[in-house]
Amino acid sequence: MLKSGFWRVWLLLLCFFLSISVSAQSKFTLNGALRDQSSGEFLIGAVIKLKELPGIGVTSNAYGFYSITVKPGTYTVIVSYAGYETITETIAFTANREKNFNLVPIANNLQEVVVSAKKKNENVAKPLMGVDKLNMREVNELP
């Protein structure tokens, strides 16, 4: 017959391992790739963030891949990249998912820029650099 201390230790270990397995399932991951819709090229350094969790976000790596892990729930995912339209999509984090995004380039119409080669010399009136005027009394006092 085993002592009651053995059963307490066994029960404590069982509770510990069950809590580890439960906590391991308390987060889900969304991952995928980000591409340019017209060329199919991967977008490096694009930002993926969650509207409901300020400060939580990731950037795509050198292969355009991203991965973000959060607690279960429904979140608004915002995907942005300079020169591309921002994508906003609501996603339920109830299981691990893969989601690829294709971003559309924005056609920017820039204003004309004029560069001129002539510079106004408003600060220069006479080229007297290194000139110092002395009167006769100051000259006579010099050694």
DSSP file (Angstrom, degrees, kcal/mol; ACC not computed):
  #  RESIDUE AA STRUCTURE BP1 BP2  ACC     N-H-->O    O-->H-N    N-H-->O    O-->H-N    TCO  KAPPA ALPHA  PHI   PSI    X-CA   Y-CA   Z-CA
    1    1 A M              0   0    0      0, 0.0     2,-0.2     0, 0.0     0, 0.0   0.000 360.0 360.0 360.0 136.6    0.0    0.0    0.0
    2    2 A L        -     0   0    0      1,-0.1     2,-0.1     2,-0.0     5,-0.0  -0.595 360.0-109.4 -91.2 150.5    1.3    3.5   -0.9
    3    3 A K    >>  -     0   0    0     -2,-0.2     4,-0.9     1,-0.1     3,-0.8  -0.341  25.2-115.1 -74.1 159.1    1.3    6.4    1.4
    4    4 A S  H 3> S+     0   0    0      1,-0.2     4,-1.6     2,-0.2     5,-0.1   0.740 112.1  68.1 -67.9 -22.0   -1.0    9.3    0.9
    5    5 A G  H 3> S+     0   0    0      1,-0.2     4,-2.2     2,-0.2    -1,-0.2   0.854  95.2  56.1 -64.2 -34.9    2.0   11.6    0.2
    6    6 A F  H <> S+     0   0    0     -3,-0.8     4,-2.6     1,-0.2    -1,-0.2   0.917 106.7  48.8 -62.4 -43.6    2.7    9.7   -3.0
    7    7 A W  H  X S+     0   0    0     -4,-0.9     4,-2.6     1,-0.2    -1,-0.2   0.846 108.9  53.2 -67.7 -33.7   -0.8   10.4   -4.3
    8    8 A R  H  X S+     0   0    0     -4,-1.6     4,-2.5     2,-0.2    -1,-0.2   0.939 111.6  45.0 -65.3 -45.7   -0.5   14.1   -3.5
    9    9 A V  H  X S+     0   0    0     -4,-2.2     4,-2.5     2,-0.2    -2,-0.2   0.924 114.1  49.5 -63.2 -44.0    2.7   14.4   -5.5
   10   10 A W  H  X S+     0   0    0     -4,-2.6     4,-2.3     1,-0.2    -2,-0.2   0.916 112.3  47.5 -62.2 -43.7    1.2   12.4   -8.3
   11   11 A L  H  X S+     0   0    0     -4,-2.6     4,-2.2     2,-0.2    -1,-0.2   0.888 111.3  51.4 -64.9 -39.7   -1.9   14.6   -8.3
   12   12 A L  H  X S+     0   0    0     -4,-2.5     4,-2.1     2,-0.2    -2,-0.2   0.915 111.1  47.3 -63.0 -44.5    0.2   17.8   -8.2
   13   13 A L  H  X S+     0   0    0     -4,-2.5     4,-2.5     2,-0.2     5,-0.2   0.896 110.4  52.8 -64.3 -40.5    2.3   16.6  -11.2
   14   14 A L  H  X S+     0   0    0     -4,-2.3     4,-2.0     1,-0.2    -2,-0.2   0.924 110.4  47.0 -61.0 -45.2   -0.8   15.7  -13.1
   15   15 A C  H  X S+     0   0    0     -4,-2.2     4,-2.1     2,-0.2    -1,-0.2   0.889 111.1  53.1 -63.1 -39.6   -2.3   19.2  -12.6
   16   16 A F  H  X S+     0   0    0     -4,-2.1     4,-1.7     1,-0.2    -2,-0.2   0.941 111.2  44.3 -62.1 -48.8    1.0   20.8  -13.6
   17   17 A F  H  X S+     0   0    0     -4,-2.5     4,-1.9     1,-0.2    -1,-0.2   0.838 112.2  52.7 -69.0 -33.1    1.2   18.9  -16.9
   18   18 A L  H  X S+     0   0    0     -4,-2.0     4,-2.0    -5,-0.2    -1,-0.2   0.892 107.6  51.7 -67.3 -38.8   -2.4   19.5  -17.7
   19   19 A S  H  X S+     0   0    0     -4,-2.1     4,-2.4     1,-0.2    -2,-0.2   0.862 108.4  52.1 -67.0 -34.1   -2.0   23.3  -17.2
   20   20 A I  H  X S+     0   0    0     -4,-1.7     4,-1.7     2,-0.2    -1,-0.2   0.922 110.4  47.4 -65.6 -44.1    1.0   23.3  -19.5
   21   21 A S  H  X S+     0   0    0     -4,-1.9     4,-0.7     1,-0.2    -2,-0.2   0.851 113.5  48.4 -68.2 -32.9   -1.0   21.5  -22.3
   22   22 A V  H >< S+     0   0    0     -4,-2.0     3,-0.7     1,-0.2    -2,-0.2   0.909 111.7  48.4 -72.0 -42.3   -3.9   23.9  -21.8
   23   23 A S  H >< S+     0   0    0     -4,-2.4     3,-1.2     1,-0.2    -2,-0.2   0.794 103.5  62.0 -70.1 -26.0   -1.7   27.0  -21.9
   24   24 A A  H 3< S+     0   0    0     -4,-1.7     3,-0.5     1,-0.3    -1,-0.2   0.792 105.2  47.9 -67.8 -26.5    0.1   25.8  -25.0
   25   25 A Q  T << S+     0   0    0     -4,-0.7    -1,-0.3    -3,-0.7    -2,-0.2   0.320  86.4  90.9 -93.9   7.1   -3.3   25.9  -26.8
   26   26 A S  S <  S+     0   0    0     -3,-1.2     2,-0.3    -4,-0.1    -1,-0.2   0.459  83.1  55.3 -87.5   2.1   -4.2   29.4  -25.6
   27   27 A K        -     0   0    0     -3,-0.5     2,-0.3    44,-0.2    44,-0.2  -0.969  64.4-158.8-132.8 150.8   -2.6   31.2  -28.6
   28   28 A F  E     -A   70   0A   0     42,-3.1    42,-2.3    -2,-0.3     2,-0.4  -0.927  11.5-136.2-128.1 153.5   -3.0   31.0  -32.4
   29   29 A T  E     -A   69   0A   0     -2,-0.3    68,-2.5    40,-0.2     2,-0.5  -0.899   8.2-164.6-115.6 135.6   -0.7   32.0  -35.2
   30   30 A L  E     +Ab  68  97A   0     38,-2.9    38,-2.7    -2,-0.4     2,-0.3  -0.979  26.0 160.8-111.7 126.6   -1.5   33.7  -38.5
   31   31 A N  E     +Ab  67  98A   0     66,-2.0    68,-3.0    -2,-0.5     2,-0.3  -0.928   5.6 116.3-141.8 167.8    1.2   33.5  -41.1
   32   32 A G  E     -A   66   0A   0     34,-1.8    34,-2.4    -2,-0.3     2,-0.3  -0.985  51.7 -71.0 165.2-162.7    1.7   33.8  -44.9
   33   33 A A  E     -A   65   0A   0     -2,-0.3    68,-2.3    32,-0.2     2,-0.5  -0.909  26.2-140.4-127.0 152.9    3.4   35.8  -47.6
   34   34 A L  E     +c  101   0B   0     30,-2.2     9,-2.4    -2,-0.3     2,-0.3  -0.957  27.8 175.4-115.0 128.8    3.0   39.4  -48.9
   35   35 A R  E     -cD 102  42B   0     66,-2.4    68,-2.9    -2,-0.5     2,-0.4  -0.915  38.4-106.2-132.4 156.5    3.3   40.0  -52.7
   36   36 A D  E  >  -c  103   0B   0      5,-2.8     4,-2.3    -2,-0.3    68,-0.2  -0.707  31.5-142.3 -75.0 127.8    2.9   42.7  -55.2
   37   37 A Q  T  4 S+     0   0    0     66,-3.0    -1,-0.1    -2,-0.4    67,-0.1   0.866  94.8  42.2 -65.8 -36.8   -0.3   42.0  -57.0
   38   38 A S  T  4 S+     0   0    0     65,-0.4    -1,-0.2     1,-0.1    66,-0.1   0.897 129.6  22.6 -80.4 -39.7    0.9   43.1  -60.5
   39   39 A S  T  4 S-     0   0    0      2,-0.1    -2,-0.2     0, 0.0    -1,-0.1   0.694  90.7-131.7-101.3 -21.1    4.4   41.5  -60.5
   40   40 A G     <  +     0   0    0     -4,-2.3    -3,-0.1     1,-0.3     2,-0.1   0.503  54.6 147.8  81.3   3.5    4.1   38.8  -57.9
   41   41 A E        -     0   0    0      1,-0.1    -5,-2.8    -6,-0.1    -1,-0.3  -0.424  54.0-106.9 -72.6 147.3    7.3   39.9  -56.2
   42   42 A F  B     -D   35   0B   0     -7,-0.2     2,-0.6    -2,-0.1    -7,-0.3  -0.483  28.3-130.3 -72.0 143.9    7.6   39.4  -52.4
   43   43 A L    >   -     0   0    0     -9,-2.4     3,-0.6    21,-0.2     2,-0.4  -0.874  19.3-154.0-101.7 116.9    7.3   42.6  -50.4
   44   44 A I  T 3  S+     0   0    0     -2,-0.6    17,-0.2     1,-0.2    18,-0.1  -0.765  73.8  12.6 -93.7 129.3   10.1   42.9  -47.8
   45   45 A G  T 3  S+     0   0    0     15,-1.4    -1,-0.2    -2,-0.4     2,-0.1   0.646  80.1 156.5  83.9  16.1    9.5   45.0  -44.7
   46   46 A A    <   -     0   0    0     -3,-0.6    14,-2.0    15,-0.2     2,-0.5  -0.448  40.8-121.4 -70.5 150.8    5.7   45.3  -45.0
   47   47 A V  E     -EF  59  80C   0     33,-2.8    33,-2.5    12,-0.2     2,-0.5  -0.826  25.5-174.6-103.7 130.4    3.9   46.0  -41.7
   48   48 A I  E     +EF  58  79C   0     10,-3.1    10,-2.8    -2,-0.5     2,-0.3  -0.986  19.2 161.4-121.2 118.9    1.2   43.7  -40.3
   49   49 A K  E     -EF  57  78C   0     29,-2.4    29,-3.0    -2,-0.5     2,-0.5  -0.911  36.8-121.0-136.7 164.4   -0.5   45.0  -37.2
   50   50 A L  E >   - F   0  77C   0      6,-1.6     3,-0.8     3,-0.5     6,-0.3  -0.919  11.7-150.2-109.3 126.4   -3.7   44.4  -35.2
   51   51 A K  T 3  S+     0   0    0     25,-2.6    -1,-0.1    -2,-0.5    26,-0.1   0.869  97.2  50.7 -62.2 -39.0   -6.0   47.3  -34.6
   52   52 A E  T 3  S+     0   0    0     24,-0.3    -1,-0.2     1,-0.2    25,-0.1   0.653 109.6  52.8 -76.8 -15.9   -7.3   46.0  -31.3
   53   53 A L  S X  S-     0   0    0     -3,-0.8     3,-2.1     3,-0.2    -3,-0.5  -0.747  79.2-157.1-122.6  82.8   -3.8   45.5  -29.9
   54   54 A P  T 3  S+     0   0    0      0, 0.0     3,-0.1     0, 0.0    -3,-0.1  -0.318  80.8  25.5 -60.0 139.3   -1.7   48.7  -30.2
   55   55 A G  T 3  S+     0   0    0      1,-0.2     2,-0.6    -5,-0.1    -6,-0.0   0.345  95.9 110.0  88.6  -7.2    2.0   48.0  -30.2
   56   56 A I    <   +     0   0    0     -3,-2.1    -6,-1.6    -6,-0.3     2,-0.3  -0.905  44.1 110.3-104.3 119.1    1.5   44.4  -31.5
   57   57 A G  E     -E   49   0C   0     -2,-0.6     2,-0.3    -8,-0.2    -8,-0.2  -0.975  42.2-147.3-173.5 167.9    2.7   43.9  -35.0
   58   58 A V  E     -E   48   0C   0    -10,-2.8   -10,-3.1    -2,-0.3     2,-0.3  -0.899  12.8-132.0-139.5 167.0    5.4   42.4  -37.3
   59   59 A T  E     -E   47   0C   0     -2,-0.3   -12,-0.2   -12,-0.2     8,-0.2  -0.918  32.6-103.6-119.8 152.7    7.2   43.1  -40.5
   60   60 A S        -     0   0    0    -14,-2.0   -15,-1.4    -2,-0.3     6,-0.2  -0.452  38.6-128.2 -73.8 147.7    7.7   40.7  -43.4
   61   61 A N    >   -     0   0    0      4,-2.5     3,-1.9   -17,-0.2   -16,-0.4   0.023  41.3 -72.0 -85.1-166.1   11.1   39.2  -43.7
   62   62 A A  T 3  S+     0   0    0      1,-0.3   -18,-0.1   -18,-0.1   -20,-0.1   0.625 134.6  48.2 -66.5 -13.3   13.5   39.0  -46.7
   63   63 A Y  T 3  S-     0   0    0      2,-0.2    -1,-0.3   -20,-0.1   -20,-0.1   0.279 119.5-106.5-107.6   8.3   11.2   36.4  -48.3
   64   64 A G  S <  S+     0   0    0     -3,-1.9   -30,-2.2     1,-0.3     2,-0.3   0.581  75.3 140.5  78.5   9.8    8.0   38.4  -47.8
   65   65 A F  E     -A   33   0A   0    -32,-0.2    -4,-2.5   -23,-0.1     2,-0.3  -0.620  27.2-178.5 -89.7 144.8    7.0   35.9  -45.0
   66   66 A Y  E     -A   32   0A   0    -34,-2.4   -34,-1.8    -2,-0.3     2,-0.3  -0.943   9.6-173.7-136.0 159.7    5.2   37.0  -41.8
   67   67 A S  E     -A   31   0A   0     -2,-0.3     2,-0.4   -36,-0.2   -36,-0.2  -0.924   3.2-179.8-155.1 129.2    4.0   35.3  -38.7
   68   68 A I  E     -A   30   0A   0    -38,-2.7   -38,-2.9    -2,-0.3     2,-0.5  -0.999   8.4-161.8-135.4 133.3    2.0   36.8  -35.8
   69   69 A T  E     +A   29   0A   0     -2,-0.4     2,-0.3   -40,-0.2   -40,-0.2  -0.958  21.3 153.3-120.0 127.4    0.8   34.9  -32.7
   70   70 A V  E     -A   28   0A   0    -42,-2.3   -42,-3.1    -2,-0.5     3,-0.1  -0.892  46.5 -81.4-142.7 171.3   -2.0   36.2  -30.4
   71   71 A K        -     0   0    0     -2,-0.3   -44,-0.2   -44,-0.2    22,-0.1  -0.337  66.1 -77.1 -70.1 158.6   -4.6   35.0  -28.0
   72   72 A P  S    S+     0   0    0      0, 0.0     2,-0.3     0, 0.0    22,-0.2  -0.226  83.5  90.8 -58.9 146.6   -7.9   33.7  -29.4
   73   73 A G  E    S- G   0  93C   0     20,-1.1    20,-3.8    -3,-0.1     2,-0.5  -0.907  77.2 -69.4 154.6-178.4  -10.4   36.3  -30.6
   74   74 A T  E     + G   0  92C   0     -2,-0.3     2,-0.3    18,-0.3    18,-0.2  -0.934  52.2 178.1-108.8 125.4  -11.4   38.4  -33.6
   75   75 A Y  E     - G   0  91C   0     16,-2.6    16,-3.0    -2,-0.5     2,-0.7  -0.898  32.8-122.7-128.5 152.9   -9.0   41.0  -34.7
   76   76 A T  E     - G   0  90C   0     -2,-0.3   -25,-2.6    14,-0.2     2,-0.5  -0.873  30.4-153.0 -94.5 114.1   -8.8   43.6  -37.5
   77   77 A V  E     -FG  50  89C   0     12,-3.3    12,-2.5    -2,-0.7     2,-0.5  -0.768   7.3-163.4 -92.3 127.9   -5.5   42.9  -39.4
   78   78 A I  E     -FG  49  88C   0    -29,-3.0   -29,-2.4    -2,-0.5     2,-0.5  -0.958   3.7-170.2-115.5 121.5   -4.0   45.9  -41.1
   79   79 A V  E     +FG  48  87C   0      8,-3.0     8,-2.5    -2,-0.5     2,-0.3  -0.952  14.7 169.6-112.7 123.1   -1.4   45.3  -43.8
   80   80 A S  E     +F   47   0C   0    -33,-2.5   -33,-2.8    -2,-0.5     2,-0.3  -0.973  13.4 170.6-137.7 151.1    0.6   48.3  -45.1
   81   81 A Y    >   -     0   0    0      3,-0.4     3,-2.1    -2,-0.3   -35,-0.1  -0.963  45.1 -93.4-156.2 138.9    3.6   49.0  -47.3
   82   82 A A  T 3  S+     0   0    0     -2,-0.3     3,-0.1     1,-0.3    -2,-0.0  -0.314 112.0  16.1 -59.8 128.9    4.9   52.3  -48.7
   83   83 A G  T 3  S+     0   0    0      1,-0.3    23,-2.7    22,-0.1     2,-0.3   0.499 111.8  93.4  87.9   4.9    3.6   52.9  -52.2
   84   84 A Y  B <  S-H  105   0D   0     -3,-2.1    -3,-0.4    21,-0.3    -1,-0.3  -0.916  82.3 -98.3-129.6 154.8    0.8   50.3  -51.8
   85   85 A E        -     0   0    0     19,-2.8    19,-0.3    -2,-0.3     2,-0.3  -0.468  43.5-114.2 -69.5 141.6   -2.9   50.4  -50.8
   86   86 A T        -     0   0    0     -2,-0.1     2,-0.5    -6,-0.1    -6,-0.2  -0.583  24.8-146.0 -78.5 137.6   -3.5   49.4  -47.2
   87   87 A I  E     -G   79   0C   0     -8,-2.5    -8,-3.0    -2,-0.3     2,-0.5  -0.905  13.5-172.5-105.8 130.7   -5.5   46.2  -46.7
   88   88 A T  E     +G   78   0C   0     -2,-0.5     2,-0.4   -10,-0.2   -10,-0.2  -0.990  13.6 164.0-123.4 124.7   -7.8   45.9  -43.7
   89   89 A E  E     -G   77   0C   0    -12,-2.5   -12,-3.3    -2,-0.5     2,-0.5  -1.000  33.8-130.9-144.3 138.6   -9.4   42.6  -42.9
   90   90 A T  E     -G   76   0C   0     -2,-0.4     2,-0.4   -14,-0.3   -14,-0.2  -0.784  30.7-177.8 -90.8 127.0  -11.2   41.1  -39.9
   91   91 A I  E     -G   75   0C   0    -16,-3.0   -16,-2.6    -2,-0.5     2,-0.6  -0.987  22.9-137.1-130.7 133.8   -9.9   37.6  -39.0
   92   92 A A  E     -G   74   0C   0     -2,-0.4     2,-1.4   -18,-0.2     3,-0.3  -0.803  12.3-149.0 -89.7 121.5  -11.1   35.2  -36.3
   93   93 A F  E     +G   73   0C   0    -20,-3.8   -20,-1.1    -2,-0.6     3,-0.1  -0.695  53.5 127.1 -90.6  84.1   -8.1   33.6  -34.5
   94   94 A T  S    S+     0   0    0     -2,-1.4     2,-0.3     1,-0.3    -1,-0.2   0.475  77.9   3.8-113.9 -10.7   -9.8   30.3  -33.6
   95   95 A A  S    S-     0   0    0     -3,-0.3    -1,-0.3   -66,-0.0     2,-0.2  -0.958  96.3 -71.2-160.5 167.1   -7.0   28.1  -35.0
   96   96 A N        -     0   0    0     -2,-0.3     2,-0.3   -68,-0.1   -66,-0.2  -0.516  60.4-175.5 -66.5 134.8   -3.7   28.4  -36.7
   97   97 A R  E     -b   30   0A   0    -68,-2.5   -66,-2.0    -2,-0.2     2,-0.5  -0.929  27.1-142.0-135.4 155.7   -4.2   29.9  -40.2
   98   98 A E  E     +b   31   0A   0     -2,-0.3     2,-0.4   -68,-0.2   -66,-0.2  -0.984  24.8 173.4-116.1 128.2   -2.2   30.8  -43.3
   99   99 A K        -     0   0    0    -68,-3.0     2,-0.3    -2,-0.5    -2,-0.0  -0.957  13.6-160.9-139.5 116.4   -3.3   33.9  -45.1
  100  100 A N        -     0   0    0     -2,-0.4     2,-0.4   -68,-0.2   -66,-0.2  -0.764   9.8-153.7 -95.2 142.6   -1.4   35.4  -48.1
  101  101 A F  E     -c   34   0B   0    -68,-2.3   -66,-2.4    -2,-0.3     2,-0.6  -0.957   6.8-159.0-119.8 135.4   -1.9   39.1  -49.1
  102  102 A N  E     -c   35   0B   0     -2,-0.4     2,-0.3   -68,-0.2   -66,-0.2  -0.961  17.9-152.9-111.0 115.8   -1.5   40.6  -52.5
  103  103 A L  E     -c   36   0B   0    -68,-2.9   -66,-3.0    -2,-0.6   -65,-0.4  -0.679   6.6-135.7 -94.5 143.0   -1.0   44.4  -52.3
  104  104 A V        -     0   0    0     -2,-0.3   -19,-2.8   -19,-0.3   -68,-0.0  -0.829  21.9-122.1 -98.8 126.9   -2.0   46.8  -55.1
  105  105 A P  B     -H   84   0D   0      0, 0.0     2,-0.5     0, 0.0   -21,-0.3  -0.350  22.5-128.1 -65.4 147.4    0.5   49.6  -56.0
  106  106 A I        -     0   0    0    -23,-2.7     2,-0.9    -2,-0.0     0, 0.0  -0.844  12.8-134.4 -96.9 130.5   -0.8   53.1  -55.8
  107  107 A A        -     0   0    0     -2,-0.5     2,-0.5     2,-0.0   -23,-0.0  -0.763  25.8-161.3 -84.9 109.4   -0.3   55.3  -58.8
  108  108 A N        -     0   0    0     -2,-0.9     2,-0.8   -25,-0.1    -2,-0.0  -0.801  10.8-155.0 -96.2 129.0    1.1   58.6  -57.5
  109  109 A N        -     0   0    0     -2,-0.5     2,-0.2     0, 0.0    -2,-0.0  -0.896  20.9-160.0-100.5 107.1    0.9   61.7  -59.6
  110  110 A L        -     0   0    0     -2,-0.8     2,-0.1     1,-0.1     3,-0.1  -0.556  16.5-112.6 -89.6 151.8    3.6   64.0  -58.4
  111  111 A Q        -     0   0    0     -2,-0.2     2,-0.1     1,-0.1    -1,-0.1  -0.425  44.0 -88.3 -76.7 156.8    3.8   67.7  -58.9
  112  112 A E        -     0   0    0     -2,-0.1     2,-0.5     1,-0.0    -1,-0.1  -0.401  37.5-150.4 -66.9 139.2    6.6   69.1  -61.1
  113  113 A V        -     0   0    0     -2,-0.1     2,-0.5    -3,-0.1    -1,-0.0  -0.963   6.3-156.8-113.9 127.2    9.9   69.9  -59.4
  114  114 A V        -     0   0    0     -2,-0.5     2,-0.5     2,-0.0    -2,-0.0  -0.908   6.8-170.6-107.7 126.9   12.0   72.8  -60.8
  115  115 A V        -     0   0    0     -2,-0.5     2,-0.3     2,-0.0    -2,-0.0  -0.971   6.7-163.6-116.0 123.6   15.7   72.9  -60.1
  116  116 A S        -     0   0    0     -2,-0.5    -2,-0.0     2,-0.1     0, 0.0  -0.809  16.1-151.6-108.5 151.3   17.6   76.0  -61.0
  117  117 A A  S    S+     0   0    0     -2,-0.3     2,-0.4     2,-0.0    -1,-0.1   0.565  70.8  87.4 -96.0 -10.7   21.4   76.3  -61.4
  118  118 A K        -     0   0    0      2,-0.0     2,-0.4     0, 0.0    -2,-0.1  -0.761  59.1-162.2 -95.8 134.4   21.8   80.0  -60.5
  119  119 A K        -     0   0    0     -2,-0.4     2,-0.4     2,-0.0    -2,-0.0  -0.930  19.4-123.7-115.2 137.8   22.2   81.0  -56.9
  120  120 A K        -     0   0    0     -2,-0.4     2,-0.9     1,-0.1     3,-0.2  -0.645  13.1-151.2 -79.2 132.2   21.6   84.5  -55.6
  121  121 A N    >   +     0   0    0     -2,-0.4     3,-0.6     1,-0.2    -1,-0.1  -0.568  39.6 147.1-101.3  68.0   24.6   86.0  -53.8
  122  122 A E  T 3   +     0   0    0     -2,-0.9    -1,-0.2     1,-0.2    -2,-0.0   0.765  68.0  54.6 -74.3 -24.6   22.7   88.2  -51.5
  123  123 A N  T 3  S+     0   0    0     -3,-0.2     2,-0.6     1,-0.1    -1,-0.2   0.569  96.1  73.7 -88.5  -7.7   25.2   87.9  -48.6
  124  124 A V    <   +     0   0    0     -3,-0.6    -1,-0.1     1,-0.2    -3,-0.1  -0.923  44.5 157.7-110.6 114.6   28.3   88.9  -50.7
  125  125 A A  S    S+     0   0    0     -2,-0.6    -1,-0.2     1,-0.4    -2,-0.0   0.842  73.3   3.9 -97.8 -46.7   28.5   92.6  -51.5
  126  126 A K  S    S-     0   0    0      0, 0.0     2,-2.0     0, 0.0    -1,-0.4  -0.995  72.2-118.2-139.3 143.1   32.2   93.0  -52.2
  127  127 A P        +     0   0    0      0, 0.0    -3,-0.0     0, 0.0     0, 0.0  -0.516  59.9 139.7 -80.7  76.2   35.0   90.4  -52.3
  128  128 A L    >   +     0   0    0     -2,-2.0     3,-1.6     3,-0.1     2,-0.3  -0.131  17.7 153.6-109.7  35.1   37.0   91.9  -49.4
  129  129 A M  T 3  S+     0   0    0      1,-0.3     3,-0.1     3,-0.0     0, 0.0  -0.486  71.1  10.8 -69.0 128.7   38.0   88.7  -47.7
  130  130 A G  T 3  S+     0   0    0      1,-0.3     2,-0.5    -2,-0.3    -1,-0.3   0.538  94.9 129.6  82.5   7.8   41.3   89.1  -45.7
  131  131 A V    <   +     0   0    0     -3,-1.6     2,-0.4     2,-0.0    -1,-0.3  -0.824  30.9 178.3 -98.0 132.0   41.4   92.9  -46.1
  132  132 A D        -     0   0    0     -2,-0.5     2,-0.4    -3,-0.1    -3,-0.0  -0.999  19.4-140.4-132.6 130.5   41.9   95.0  -42.9
  133  133 A K        -     0   0    0     -2,-0.4     2,-0.4     0, 0.0    -2,-0.0  -0.759  19.6-176.5 -95.2 134.1   42.1   98.8  -42.9
  134  134 A L        -     0   0    0     -2,-0.4     2,-0.1     4,-0.0    -2,-0.0  -0.973  17.9-136.6-126.8 142.4   44.6  100.6  -40.7
  135  135 A N     >  -     0   0    0     -2,-0.4     4,-1.7     1,-0.1     3,-0.3  -0.462  35.5 -99.1 -89.2 172.9   45.1  104.3  -40.2
  136  136 A M  H  > S+     0   0    0      1,-0.2     4,-2.3     2,-0.2     5,-0.2   0.834 120.9  56.1 -63.7 -36.0   48.6  105.9  -40.0
  137  137 A R  H  > S+     0   0    0      1,-0.2     4,-1.2     2,-0.2    -1,-0.2   0.905 108.4  47.8 -64.3 -40.4   48.7  106.0  -36.3
  138  138 A E  H  > S+     0   0    0     -3,-0.3     4,-0.6     2,-0.2    -1,-0.2   0.853 111.2  51.7 -66.9 -35.8   48.1  102.2  -36.0
  139  139 A V  H >< S+     0   0    0     -4,-1.7     3,-0.9     1,-0.2    -2,-0.2   0.909 107.9  51.5 -67.1 -41.2   50.8  101.6  -38.6
  140  140 A N  H 3< S+     0   0    0     -4,-2.3    -1,-0.2     1,-0.2    -2,-0.2   0.792 105.7  55.9 -66.4 -27.4   53.3  103.7  -36.7
  141  141 A E  H 3< S+     0   0    0     -4,-1.2    -1,-0.2    -5,-0.2    -2,-0.2   0.629  85.5 100.7 -80.5 -13.1   52.7  101.8  -33.5
  142  142 A L    <<        0   0    0     -3,-0.9    -3,-0.0    -4,-0.6     0, 0.0  -0.460 360.0 360.0 -71.2 145.4   53.5   98.4  -35.2
  143  143 A P              0   0    0      0, 0.0    -1,-0.1     0, 0.0    -3,-0.1   0.500 360.0 360.0 -69.6 360.0   57.0   97.0  -34.4
